[in-house]
Amino acid sequence: MEEKYSTNVLVIGSGAAGMMAARAAADEGAEVIIADKSLVGRGGATILAQMTVAVALGEAEEDNPDIHFTDTMEGSRGLADPEIVRTIVDRAPEVILEVEGYGVNWARTKDGKRSQVVSPGHSRQRCVYVDILNTGGATSQGLRKSIWKDPKIQRLKNVMITKLVKSEEHIVGAVGFSMEDMTPVSISASQVILATGGLTEAYERNSASTNMTGDGFMLASEAGAELYDMEMVQFFPIAHLHPPLVGIDPIMWDPFRYKLGGRLLNGNLEEFMDKYAGEQAGKYTATRDMTSYAIFKEVEAGRGTPHGGAYLDFRMVPREKLMEGFGPVIDILKSQGVDLTEDLVEVAPMAHFMLGGVKVDSEMKTKVPGLLACGELILGMHGANRLSGNAITEALVTGRIAGETAAAAGKAGEYETLVHTVMKNEWERLQAFLHPRNVEADEASMLKIRRKIQKTMWIGAGPLRTEQELQTALKSIRSLREECKEIALAKANSFGLSAVEKLEAYNMTFIGEAIILGALERRESRGAHVRLDYTKQQEDAVHSWFTLDENQKWNYGQRVN
């Protein structure tokens, strides 16, 4: 049985950007559907985020959006879009106060002001947070509450969107299927907002939730939107490596390091960040790209830790300060055999955030009429390096702008008949893709193929890149696409997780290919993109661009910024 829906604004994805977009569109009077292939408000990156949100409130010290703009532009290594950055930093204070009204309780000082701290790359105490390690969780919870009982907002969980529908050149809806009962779904909408997050699940070592497989990049490019700087994947420098820990976010060390001054040591127990970034002992000032580079260079020089990273050392911090800074986390660590007053932990870079993405303007419009995008999916805020704290800021502000823009477009003509026709054709395509004829079902291969893709991307297009490894990865990723196509799934009447996994793996091969092609084309080292065979940064900052043709082949090149 087909599920049919019609609305003014369709939001695909329900992290901070998606929920804020839905909230904003409903505030402007639009009827909204928010659809997610997971549970609404429970997937994506926001809920995992533990650290800070950068906003020029000026409560800790003198600050304003102009200074936030300058810091962000300088940190971007020449690739941020000034118009996008300006738009975000200017509206950030307003939006941060808005979500506080939804119950996101930013930590406060004893005198009642919002507590703001310095994060790497920022020149001011600018970053607000929710204690303890709950910034993302609290933000998600507040936004969920804000949309949950609004009659203008309809929520569709466990629905995977596989195709956007166009009438001539205008987006008029989307189609896909419900995982729960494996039925086709069609949604007619006058405006569609993509808020599907990043793509770092494509890497073997990553901090993403498992559903961040780059679906939105494919939906956008198949609809005719442009992608930019796909090679710019940020690797979080001090993600946990060893010993094994349970129930701990691998990137949780960052806030404790800049709060308490944890030292980074190489395998010889020597501090080394001063050699690469002039970082003083006990301070935490180097940006993420510089720190990742420094750790890998120490490992390359034979000065890594036993598991291939660096040591993080809090032993110089008095026990009472550790207890105060870590709170209940200190007991969780101790229960698993880690006593920070005596023990070192090993950390190493991990794929963390997508810096490039869908090209949008300051209203979050793509080049395709009726299609908008927001959050981690878009290009503009970060360039070649994201400053800590700017991610949730980007998600909240761009989500609000996308919702306002979509609602202002008004209700277009009804296209239910067209969307229904496209849905039938798409359902037939999906059945042929998921269940190839004359092939024995082998669902166990889905996990294997994902692991192969992740390993290929980590080895060939990870933090340190070379021509030879990129070419090898390009050949492998194209071969894995063909292997993925041939995997047959058993037909299911409910809970079609394997169907989603096959579509995700297939998307990941295209996204991986774009990352590799961009990395091959960019013959320099700039921010998060490090070429060991082209170590210098070129004088001119150029963007790589990508479009997908009718045969699902990437067209790509470079343009001067």
Backbone torsions as a table, in degrees:
resi	resn	phi	psi	omega
1	MET	NA	126.6	-179.4
2	GLU	-75.4	143.2	173.8
3	GLU	-104.3	120.8	-178.7
4	LYS	-113.3	137.2	178.5
5	TYR	-139.0	155.8	175.3
6	SER	-142.7	139.7	-176.6
7	THR	-157.7	170.0	173.2
8	ASN	-75.3	-50.5	-174.4
9	VAL	-127.7	127.1	174.1
10	LEU	-106.9	124.9	175.2
11	VAL	-109.0	124.3	-179.9
12	ILE	-106.6	111.9	-176.0
13	GLY	111.3	141.9	-173.4
14	SER	-137.8	39.8	165.8
15	GLY	-79.2	-159.1	-178.7
16	ALA	-59.3	-43.1	-178.3
17	ALA	-64.5	-45.4	-178.6
18	GLY	-65.4	-45.8	180.0
19	MET	-66.6	-37.5	177.5
20	MET	-66.8	-37.5	176.9
21	ALA	-62.3	-44.3	178.0
22	ALA	-62.3	-43.7	179.9
23	ARG	-60.9	-45.4	-177.8
24	ALA	-66.6	-42.7	179.7
25	ALA	-64.1	-41.8	178.2
26	ALA	-65.3	-37.4	177.4
27	ASP	-60.0	-29.4	179.4
28	GLU	-88.9	5.9	175.2
29	GLY	96.6	2.5	-178.1
30	ALA	-80.6	149.1	168.1
31	GLU	-82.9	133.6	-170.7
32	VAL	-129.1	139.7	165.5
33	ILE	-116.7	129.7	173.7
34	ILE	-114.0	120.9	-174.6
35	ALA	-118.6	141.7	-179.2
36	ASP	-145.3	143.7	177.9
37	LYS	-77.2	-5.9	173.7
38	SER	-115.6	-158.6	173.4
39	LEU	-80.2	139.7	-176.7
40	VAL	-63.2	124.5	178.8
41	GLY	79.2	5.3	-175.9
42	ARG	-115.8	-7.4	-178.8
43	GLY	-113.9	-169.4	177.2
44	GLY	78.7	-167.7	-172.6
45	ALA	-90.2	-30.7	-172.1
46	THR	-57.1	-46.3	-174.1
47	ILE	-64.6	-21.3	179.1
48	LEU	-88.0	-17.5	-174.1
49	ALA	-66.6	132.7	-174.8
50	GLN	-114.1	-9.3	-164.7
51	MET	-103.2	-116.3	-164.3
52	THR	-123.3	168.0	178.4
53	VAL	-128.3	118.8	-175.6
54	ALA	-82.8	124.3	179.5
55	VAL	-156.4	133.3	-175.1
56	ALA	-83.0	71.4	176.9
57	LEU	-80.1	-29.5	179.0
58	GLY	71.2	27.3	-179.5
59	GLU	-88.8	-25.8	179.2
60	ALA	-89.3	-35.1	176.3
61	GLU	-161.2	171.3	-178.0
62	GLU	-58.6	129.2	-178.0
63	ASP	-159.6	158.1	174.6
64	ASN	-160.0	166.2	-178.1
65	PRO	-58.9	-27.9	178.0
66	ASP	-62.3	-41.9	179.6
67	ILE	-69.4	-40.8	176.2
68	HIS	-59.4	-41.6	177.0
69	PHE	-59.7	-48.3	-178.1
70	THR	-62.3	-45.6	179.2
71	ASP	-59.4	-44.2	-177.6
72	THR	-67.2	-43.4	178.8
73	MET	-63.1	-42.8	179.7
74	GLU	-65.2	-37.2	-179.4
75	GLY	-72.2	-18.3	-173.3
76	SER	-79.8	-4.0	-179.5
77	ARG	60.1	33.4	173.5
78	GLY	87.9	4.6	-174.3
79	LEU	-112.7	-5.4	178.2
80	ALA	-69.8	152.9	177.1
81	ASP	-90.3	112.4	-176.0
82	PRO	-56.2	-36.6	-178.6
83	GLU	-66.4	-41.8	179.4
84	ILE	-67.9	-45.0	-179.5
85	VAL	-60.8	-46.5	-179.7
86	ARG	-59.9	-43.9	-179.6
87	THR	-59.8	-43.5	-176.3
88	ILE	-71.3	-48.2	-176.3
89	VAL	-67.5	-31.7	-179.8
90	ASP	-68.4	-36.9	-176.7
91	ARG	-93.7	-7.5	-176.4
92	ALA	-57.1	-47.5	-179.6
93	PRO	-57.4	-43.7	179.4
94	GLU	-60.0	-44.8	-174.9
95	VAL	-73.8	-36.7	177.4
96	ILE	-62.6	-39.8	176.6
97	LEU	-69.2	-32.1	177.3
98	GLU	-61.9	-49.9	-177.0
99	VAL	-69.0	-24.6	173.0
100	GLU	-60.6	-34.4	176.5
101	GLY	-67.3	-18.0	176.5
102	TYR	-89.7	3.8	177.5
103	GLY	103.6	10.9	175.9
104	VAL	-84.8	102.0	-171.2
105	ASN	-89.7	92.8	177.4
106	TRP	-62.1	138.9	-179.9
107	ALA	-58.3	146.7	-178.1
108	ARG	-127.0	153.8	177.1
109	THR	-81.5	175.5	-178.8
110	LYS	-62.9	-26.7	179.4
111	ASP	-90.1	8.7	173.4
112	GLY	91.3	-3.9	177.7
113	LYS	-79.7	157.3	175.9
114	ARG	-68.2	132.8	-179.6
115	SER	-73.8	128.2	179.8
116	GLN	-128.3	136.2	-178.1
117	VAL	-123.2	163.5	175.8
118	VAL	-86.8	132.8	171.4
119	SER	-115.6	155.7	-176.3
120	PRO	-52.8	132.2	178.6
121	GLY	94.8	-17.7	177.9
122	HIS	-94.1	140.5	-178.0
123	SER	-94.6	1.2	-178.2
124	ARG	-134.9	161.1	168.4
125	GLN	-74.4	96.2	-166.3
126	ARG	-122.6	-21.3	-165.6
127	CYS	-95.2	118.3	176.3
128	VAL	-86.3	165.0	-177.2
129	TYR	-160.4	168.1	174.2
130	VAL	-116.7	123.1	177.3
131	ASP	-73.7	153.4	-19.8
132	ILE	-104.8	123.5	-178.2
133	LEU	54.4	38.1	-174.3
134	ASN	-128.3	23.1	-177.6
135	THR	-61.0	-51.1	-178.7
136	GLY	-67.6	-43.5	179.6
137	GLY	-61.3	-43.5	-179.9
138	ALA	-67.5	-38.7	178.0
139	THR	-63.2	-45.8	178.7
140	SER	-62.2	-43.5	-179.8
141	GLN	-62.2	-43.6	179.4
142	GLY	-62.8	-43.0	179.7
143	LEU	-68.5	-37.9	176.1
144	ARG	-58.3	-45.9	179.0
145	LYS	-61.4	-35.2	-176.5
146	SER	-70.3	-25.1	-178.1
147	ILE	-105.6	-12.9	-165.0
148	TRP	-65.3	-40.2	-175.1
149	LYS	-108.9	12.4	179.4
150	ASP	-77.2	119.8	-178.1
151	PRO	-65.2	-17.3	179.6
152	LYS	-81.2	-12.8	-175.0
153	ILE	-113.3	117.2	176.5
154	GLN	-103.7	134.7	-176.4
155	ARG	-107.7	132.3	175.9
156	LEU	-120.3	110.0	180.0
157	LYS	-95.0	157.8	175.8
158	ASN	53.6	38.5	176.5
159	VAL	-116.9	119.9	178.3
160	MET	-98.4	119.7	176.6
161	ILE	-84.9	127.4	-176.3
162	THR	-113.8	-12.9	-178.2
163	LYS	-158.5	137.6	170.6
164	LEU	-91.1	144.6	-175.0
165	VAL	-104.3	133.1	179.9
166	LYS	-118.3	141.2	167.1
167	SER	-111.4	111.5	-168.1
168	GLU	57.4	-113.3	-178.7
169	GLU	-107.3	2.3	-174.2
170	HIS	-100.4	134.2	175.1
171	ILE	-72.7	130.8	-176.8
172	VAL	-128.4	9.4	178.7
173	GLY	156.9	-167.1	-177.8
174	ALA	-153.4	158.3	178.5
175	VAL	-134.9	158.7	178.9
176	GLY	-178.6	-142.1	-179.8
177	PHE	-153.3	157.0	175.8
178	SER	-88.9	124.9	177.8
179	MET	-65.5	-33.0	-170.9
180	GLU	-65.4	-41.5	-178.9
181	ASP	-126.7	10.3	176.8
182	MET	51.0	51.9	175.9
183	THR	-117.4	148.9	178.8
184	PRO	-68.8	149.0	-179.0
185	VAL	-128.8	132.7	174.6
186	SER	-126.1	137.0	-178.1
187	ILE	-132.7	114.7	175.9
188	SER	-88.9	132.6	-178.0
189	ALA	-152.0	146.5	178.6
190	SER	-79.9	-24.9	178.6
191	GLN	-140.6	139.7	178.3
192	VAL	-122.3	129.9	177.8
193	ILE	-112.2	121.5	174.7
194	LEU	-89.7	125.0	179.3
195	ALA	-141.2	49.3	-169.5
196	THR	-90.9	1.0	175.9
197	GLY	79.6	-158.5	-169.5
198	GLY	-93.7	-154.9	-171.1
199	LEU	-140.5	13.7	-169.1
200	THR	-71.8	-7.9	171.6
201	GLU	-63.5	-13.8	177.5
202	ALA	-69.1	-9.8	-178.0
203	TYR	-107.4	147.2	-177.5
204	GLU	-60.9	-44.0	-179.8
205	ARG	-109.2	107.3	-175.0
206	ASN	-147.6	160.9	-179.6
207	SER	-105.0	12.2	-172.5
208	ALA	-84.1	160.9	164.2
209	SER	-72.9	155.2	-171.2
210	THR	-65.9	-14.3	-178.0
211	ASN	-93.2	6.2	179.1
212	MET	-89.9	75.7	-171.6
213	THR	-111.4	14.0	174.3
214	GLY	83.6	18.5	-177.3
215	ASP	-56.6	-42.5	-175.8
216	GLY	-64.6	-33.6	177.0
217	PHE	-63.1	-39.1	178.8
218	MET	-71.0	-44.7	178.4
219	LEU	-58.1	-43.8	-178.5
220	ALA	-65.8	-47.9	-176.2
221	SER	-69.3	-36.7	176.6
222	GLU	-65.6	-26.4	178.5
223	ALA	-84.6	-8.1	176.9
224	GLY	111.0	2.0	177.6
225	ALA	-76.4	160.9	178.7
226	GLU	-97.0	143.3	171.0
227	LEU	-109.5	145.1	179.8
228	TYR	-128.2	146.6	169.5
229	ASP	51.7	48.1	-177.9
230	MET	-67.5	-19.5	178.6
231	GLU	-75.6	-10.7	-174.8
232	MET	-87.3	82.0	176.0
233	VAL	-105.6	126.1	-179.1
234	GLN	-86.7	134.9	177.8
235	PHE	-107.7	121.1	-179.3
236	PHE	-70.3	125.3	-166.7
237	PRO	-73.3	-37.9	-171.5
238	ILE	-117.2	52.6	174.0
239	ALA	-76.4	148.4	-175.2
240	HIS	-63.4	138.5	-179.1
241	LEU	-121.5	-46.8	-176.5
242	HIS	-161.8	145.0	4.2
243	PRO	-78.5	166.6	178.6
244	PRO	-60.1	136.4	177.6
245	LEU	-128.9	148.2	-180.0
246	VAL	-113.6	135.1	176.5
247	GLY	76.0	18.2	-179.8
248	ILE	-120.6	127.6	175.3
249	ASP	-64.5	128.0	-176.1
250	PRO	-62.4	-19.6	-179.6
251	ILE	-100.8	16.6	-173.7
252	MET	-73.2	-11.5	-176.3
253	TRP	-69.9	-24.4	-172.2
254	ASP	-57.3	-53.1	-177.3
255	PRO	-63.4	-33.2	179.2
256	PHE	-69.3	-34.4	-179.4
257	ARG	-66.9	-44.9	-178.1
258	TYR	-81.1	-14.0	174.7
259	LYS	-83.1	-37.0	-172.7
260	LEU	-112.8	-12.6	177.8
261	GLY	82.9	35.6	178.1
262	GLY	-58.6	140.3	-177.6
263	ARG	-92.5	144.9	169.8
264	LEU	-97.5	126.8	-179.4
265	LEU	-123.7	148.2	173.5
266	ASN	-84.4	-174.3	-177.9
267	GLY	-64.2	-18.0	176.1
268	ASN	-91.9	10.3	-179.0
269	LEU	63.1	34.4	177.5
270	GLU	-109.9	138.1	170.4
271	GLU	-69.6	143.6	-173.5
272	PHE	-136.1	-11.2	-174.6
273	MET	-66.1	-22.4	177.7
274	ASP	-64.1	-30.4	-179.4
275	LYS	-70.2	-29.4	-174.0
276	TYR	-103.0	-30.6	-173.8
277	ALA	-137.6	7.4	-179.8
278	GLY	65.6	24.2	-176.9
279	GLU	-76.4	129.8	-178.7
280	GLN	-82.5	151.3	178.7
281	ALA	-56.1	132.7	178.5
282	GLY	81.6	-4.2	178.3
283	LYS	-105.7	165.3	-176.7
284	TYR	-141.3	86.9	-172.3
285	THR	-122.9	-20.0	-177.0
286	ALA	-69.6	141.2	177.8
287	THR	-73.4	168.8	-172.4
288	ARG	-64.9	-39.9	-179.6
289	ASP	-65.1	-39.2	-179.9
290	MET	-67.6	-39.1	-179.4
291	THR	-68.7	-42.7	176.9
292	SER	-59.3	-46.3	-179.9
293	TYR	-59.5	-44.5	-177.5
294	ALA	-62.6	-43.3	180.0
295	ILE	-62.1	-45.8	-179.0
296	PHE	-66.6	-35.0	178.3
297	LYS	-67.3	-36.6	176.1
298	GLU	-65.7	-40.9	177.3
299	VAL	-63.8	-44.9	-180.0
300	GLU	-59.8	-33.3	-178.7
301	ALA	-83.1	3.3	179.1
302	GLY	85.6	14.4	-179.0
303	ARG	-111.8	27.6	178.3
304	GLY	-83.8	173.6	176.1
305	THR	-80.9	171.7	-176.8
306	PRO	-56.0	-29.3	-178.0
307	HIS	-103.7	12.7	172.3
308	GLY	89.2	37.4	178.4
309	GLY	-144.0	-141.7	176.8
310	ALA	-130.1	162.9	175.2
311	TYR	-90.3	144.1	170.1
312	LEU	-111.7	127.1	-168.8
313	ASP	-123.8	118.9	175.0
314	PHE	-113.4	12.3	-171.7
315	ARG	-66.1	-21.5	-179.2
316	MET	-81.6	-9.0	-177.7
317	VAL	-85.0	128.2	178.4
318	PRO	-56.0	145.0	-176.3
319	ARG	-53.8	-42.2	-178.4
320	GLU	-64.2	-33.8	176.2
321	LYS	-69.5	-38.8	176.1
322	LEU	-61.5	-45.7	-179.9
323	MET	-61.2	-41.8	179.8
324	GLU	-68.1	-42.8	-176.5
325	GLY	-73.0	-42.3	-175.9
326	PHE	-87.4	-23.0	-179.2
327	GLY	58.8	-138.3	-177.8
328	PRO	-66.1	-16.2	-179.8
329	VAL	-63.8	-30.8	-178.7
330	ILE	-61.3	-35.4	179.6
331	ASP	-75.4	-35.2	176.9
332	ILE	-62.8	-42.7	179.1
333	LEU	-64.8	-44.1	-177.2
334	LYS	-65.2	-34.7	178.9
335	SER	-65.6	-18.3	178.8
336	GLN	-107.1	18.1	171.4
337	GLY	88.8	13.3	179.9
338	VAL	-112.1	110.2	176.5
339	ASP	-107.1	105.7	-172.4
340	LEU	-68.6	-12.9	174.7
341	THR	-77.2	-16.1	-177.0
342	GLU	-126.6	-27.2	-169.3
343	ASP	-105.1	146.9	167.9
344	LEU	-95.0	152.2	170.8
345	VAL	-118.8	152.8	178.2
346	GLU	-96.6	136.5	178.5
347	VAL	-131.0	157.6	179.0
348	ALA	-161.2	159.6	-179.6
349	PRO	-60.8	153.9	-177.5
350	MET	-149.3	138.9	177.9
351	ALA	-58.8	127.4	-168.1
352	HIS	-131.3	-36.7	-170.3
353	PHE	-155.2	142.7	176.4
354	MET	-92.4	121.4	-177.3
355	LEU	-90.2	-34.8	177.1
356	GLY	-86.6	-168.7	176.6
357	GLY	150.7	-152.5	-174.5
358	VAL	-73.5	130.9	179.0
359	LYS	-74.8	122.4	178.4
360	VAL	-132.0	165.8	173.2
361	ASP	-98.6	-171.8	-174.9
362	SER	-70.1	-11.4	175.1
363	GLU	-98.3	5.6	-179.8
364	MET	71.7	21.0	175.5
365	LYS	-85.4	138.1	169.8
366	THR	-86.2	-178.0	177.5
367	LYS	-73.9	-10.0	-179.0
368	VAL	-95.5	118.1	-179.3
369	PRO	-56.2	135.0	179.0
370	GLY	87.0	-3.2	-178.8
371	LEU	-117.1	123.4	177.2
372	LEU	-120.8	165.0	177.6
373	ALA	-148.3	155.7	-178.2
374	CYS	-157.5	168.9	177.4
375	GLY	77.1	-152.5	-176.8
376	GLU	-62.3	-19.9	-178.3
377	LEU	-66.0	-22.1	-168.9
378	ILE	-100.4	162.1	173.0
379	LEU	-89.7	153.2	164.6
380	GLY	134.8	-46.0	-171.8
381	MET	-76.8	-35.1	-163.3
382	HIS	-111.3	-22.9	-178.3
383	GLY	62.8	-121.2	-177.4
384	ALA	-100.9	3.6	-179.0
385	ASN	-162.2	125.2	178.4
386	ARG	-93.6	130.9	173.2
387	LEU	-75.3	139.0	176.4
388	SER	-54.4	133.2	179.1
389	GLY	97.7	-15.9	-176.7
390	ASN	-84.8	-9.1	-174.1
391	ALA	-72.7	-53.3	-179.0
392	ILE	-67.8	-33.2	174.2
393	THR	-56.3	-49.6	178.5
394	GLU	-59.5	-45.3	-177.5
395	ALA	-61.0	-48.5	-176.5
396	LEU	-66.4	-46.4	-175.7
397	VAL	-71.0	-46.9	-178.1
398	THR	-68.9	-31.3	174.7
399	GLY	-63.2	-45.1	179.1
400	ARG	-62.6	-43.0	-179.3
401	ILE	-65.2	-43.0	179.8
402	ALA	-60.5	-42.4	179.2
403	GLY	-64.4	-42.7	178.6
404	GLU	-63.5	-43.8	-179.3
405	THR	-63.6	-44.9	-178.1
406	ALA	-64.4	-42.4	-179.0
407	ALA	-65.7	-35.7	-178.2
408	ALA	-68.4	-20.3	-178.9
409	ALA	-69.7	-17.0	178.9
410	GLY	76.0	176.2	-177.8
411	LYS	-88.4	119.4	178.4
412	ALA	-80.4	-174.3	178.6
413	GLY	-62.7	160.2	-179.3
414	GLU	-81.8	132.7	-177.6
415	TYR	-127.9	27.7	-177.0
416	GLU	-57.5	-39.0	-177.7
417	THR	-64.7	-45.2	178.7
418	LEU	-63.4	-46.4	-178.7
419	VAL	-62.0	-39.6	178.4
420	HIS	-62.8	-42.0	179.4
421	THR	-64.0	-44.3	178.1
422	VAL	-63.2	-38.4	179.2
423	MET	-60.0	-43.2	-179.8
424	LYS	-62.8	-43.3	179.0
425	ASN	-66.2	-39.9	179.7
426	GLU	-67.2	-37.3	178.9
427	TRP	-64.4	-39.2	176.7
428	GLU	-64.8	-41.5	178.1
429	ARG	-63.2	-42.1	-179.9
430	LEU	-63.5	-41.0	179.7
431	GLN	-63.1	-40.4	178.9
432	ALA	-68.6	-35.4	-179.5
433	PHE	-72.6	-42.3	-176.2
434	LEU	-77.5	-28.8	-174.8
435	HIS	-130.0	68.6	179.1
436	PRO	-56.2	141.5	-178.4
437	ARG	-70.8	150.8	174.1
438	ASN	60.4	26.4	177.2
439	VAL	-126.9	130.1	-179.5
440	GLU	-70.7	137.5	-179.0
441	ALA	-62.3	135.8	-177.1
442	ASP	-147.5	70.8	-175.2
443	GLU	-67.7	-23.2	179.1
444	ALA	-62.0	-22.6	-178.3
445	SER	-71.7	-16.9	-176.6
446	MET	-64.9	-43.6	178.0
447	LEU	-65.9	-38.9	-179.9
448	LYS	-62.9	-43.2	-177.5
449	ILE	-67.5	-37.6	177.1
450	ARG	-62.8	-44.2	179.6
451	ARG	-62.6	-38.3	177.9
452	LYS	-64.0	-43.4	178.9
453	ILE	-61.4	-46.9	-178.2
454	GLN	-62.5	-42.0	179.9
455	LYS	-66.9	-41.4	177.9
456	THR	-58.8	-45.2	-177.8
457	MET	-69.4	-38.6	-178.3
458	TRP	-67.1	-44.9	-177.9
459	ILE	-73.3	-43.1	-172.0
460	GLY	-92.5	-26.7	-175.8
461	ALA	-137.6	34.8	-179.4
462	GLY	-85.0	-148.5	-173.5
463	PRO	-64.2	-33.2	179.6
464	LEU	-120.1	126.1	-168.4
465	ARG	-124.9	147.8	173.6
466	THR	-137.4	159.6	178.7
467	GLU	-55.4	-47.9	-175.6
468	GLN	-63.6	-46.5	-178.6
469	GLU	-68.2	-35.6	177.2
470	LEU	-66.2	-42.2	178.5
471	GLN	-63.9	-40.6	177.4
472	THR	-63.0	-42.9	179.4
473	ALA	-65.3	-37.4	179.3
474	LEU	-61.8	-45.6	178.1
475	LYS	-62.3	-42.6	-178.2
476	SER	-66.8	-42.7	-175.3
477	ILE	-68.0	-34.2	176.6
478	ARG	-69.7	-37.7	176.8
479	SER	-66.1	-39.6	179.4
480	LEU	-66.3	-30.2	175.2
481	ARG	-62.1	-44.8	178.6
482	GLU	-66.0	-38.8	177.5
483	GLU	-62.7	-41.5	179.7
484	CYS	-62.5	-43.6	-178.6
485	LYS	-58.0	-33.2	-174.5
486	GLU	-83.5	-8.7	179.6
487	ILE	-74.2	124.7	179.2
488	ALA	-99.5	140.0	178.1
489	LEU	-109.0	147.3	172.8
490	ALA	-71.0	141.7	-179.6
491	LYS	-69.9	136.3	-178.3
492	ALA	-126.1	144.9	177.9
493	ASN	-96.0	-8.9	179.9
494	SER	-158.3	159.1	176.4
495	PHE	48.5	62.1	-175.3
496	GLY	-82.8	57.6	-179.0
497	LEU	-63.1	-39.1	-178.6
498	SER	-64.3	-32.7	177.1
499	ALA	-64.2	-43.7	177.4
500	VAL	-62.9	-42.4	-177.7
501	GLU	-63.8	-36.9	178.8
502	LYS	-68.7	-42.8	178.4
503	LEU	-64.1	-40.1	177.9
504	GLU	-62.9	-46.0	-179.4
505	ALA	-61.7	-41.4	179.3
506	TYR	-62.2	-45.4	176.6
507	ASN	-59.4	-41.0	-177.6
508	MET	-61.9	-31.0	178.5
509	THR	-68.7	-36.6	177.3
510	PHE	-70.7	-43.8	179.0
511	ILE	-63.4	-43.5	177.6
512	GLY	-59.9	-41.0	178.9
513	GLU	-61.8	-41.9	179.6
514	ALA	-64.4	-41.8	177.7
515	ILE	-58.8	-45.9	-177.5
516	ILE	-65.9	-44.9	-179.5
517	LEU	-61.9	-42.4	178.0
518	GLY	-64.6	-38.1	179.6
519	ALA	-68.2	-35.5	176.0
520	LEU	-66.7	-40.3	-176.8
521	GLU	-71.0	-33.3	-176.2
522	ARG	-86.1	92.7	-177.0
523	ARG	-90.7	66.2	178.1
524	GLU	-163.7	171.8	167.8
525	SER	-112.1	125.4	-178.4
526	ARG	-147.6	113.8	177.0
527	GLY	58.1	-124.1	-176.1
528	ALA	-69.5	-18.3	-179.3
529	HIS	-94.5	110.6	-178.5
530	VAL	-117.3	116.9	173.6
531	ARG	-104.3	116.2	179.0
532	LEU	-67.7	-20.9	178.8
533	ASP	-96.5	-4.2	173.5
534	TYR	-140.3	80.6	-168.3
535	THR	-80.4	-17.0	-177.2
536	LYS	-90.9	153.3	174.1
537	GLN	-89.3	129.2	-179.9
538	GLN	-66.3	154.0	-178.9
539	GLU	-65.3	-44.1	179.8
540	ASP	-88.5	130.9	174.9
541	ALA	-83.7	122.1	179.8
542	VAL	-119.4	149.2	173.0
543	HIS	-99.2	142.6	166.8
544	SER	-91.9	145.1	-179.4
545	TRP	-129.0	153.1	-176.4
546	PHE	-143.2	135.1	168.2
547	THR	-132.4	155.3	-177.8
548	LEU	-109.6	126.9	-178.7
549	ASP	-86.2	-178.6	-175.9
550	GLU	-64.3	-22.8	179.3
551	ASN	-95.7	15.0	-179.2
552	GLN	57.5	45.3	172.3
553	LYS	-112.8	139.0	-179.7
554	TRP	-78.7	127.2	163.4
555	ASN	-96.1	137.5	-175.4
556	TYR	-156.2	162.2	178.4
557	GLY	-176.7	-161.3	-179.9
558	GLN	-130.9	148.9	176.8
559	ARG	-135.2	141.2	178.4
560	VAL	-67.5	135.8	-179.1
561	ASN	-66.2	NA	NA
